[in-house]
Amino acid sequence: MVEPNDGELTADFSRHMIAGYERGRSEAGYNATYFRSMLAEIGPVATAKKLLASPTVSDGFASLWERGRLDLTVEALVLDPRFETLFDLDELNIARRRLEQFDYSA
């Protein structure tokens, strides 16, 4: 198996972030406009890192939890084994802890 380089991995992560936004809108009725603007302004990895650096879960996380769709959160995507190398151990632990607090195992 060929390992993707950082540029390919980041592009793949970006596609998955946008797909998660679209699925949240179509499947859960959640239009994450602030999230979408963050993606456009600072990019997918920086958006994920910014959300993880916050001391509390985002409004989007809470909205997706209310809809029973934690699978669509940034935290769940960050823990996808394909993308773990884009994040440091602290960020991965934050994502895991947040999901576990809401009884979701990634």
Residue pairs with C-beta under 8 A, 6 or more apart in sequence:
4 12
9 82
9 83
9 85
9 86
10 43
10 44
10 45
10 86
12 82
12 83
13 44
13 45
13 48
13 77
13 83
13 86
14 39
14 43
14 44
16 77
16 80
16 83
17 39
17 44
17 47
17 48
17 74
17 77
18 39
18 44
20 72
20 73
20 74
20 77
21 32
21 35
21 36
21 39
23 72
24 30
24 31
24 32
24 60
24 64
24 69
24 72
25 31
25 32
27 69
27 72
28 64
28 67
28 69
28 72
29 67
30 60
30 63
30 64
30 67
30 69
32 60
32 63
34 59
34 60
35 47
35 58
35 60
38 47
38 50
39 47
42 50
45 86
47 74
48 74
48 77
48 78
48 86
48 87
48 91
49 87
49 91
51 58
51 61
51 74
52 74
52 75
52 78
52 87
52 91
52 94
52 95
57 65
57 98
58 74
60 73
60 74
61 70
61 73
61 74
61 75
61 98
64 70
64 72
64 73
65 73
65 102
70 76
70 99
70 102
70 104
71 104
73 99
74 95
75 94
75 95
75 96
75 98
75 99
75 106
76 95
76 99
76 104
76 106
77 83
78 84
78 86
78 87
78 91
78 92
78 95
79 92
79 95
79 96
79 99
79 106
80 106
84 92
87 95
95 106
96 106
99 105
99 106
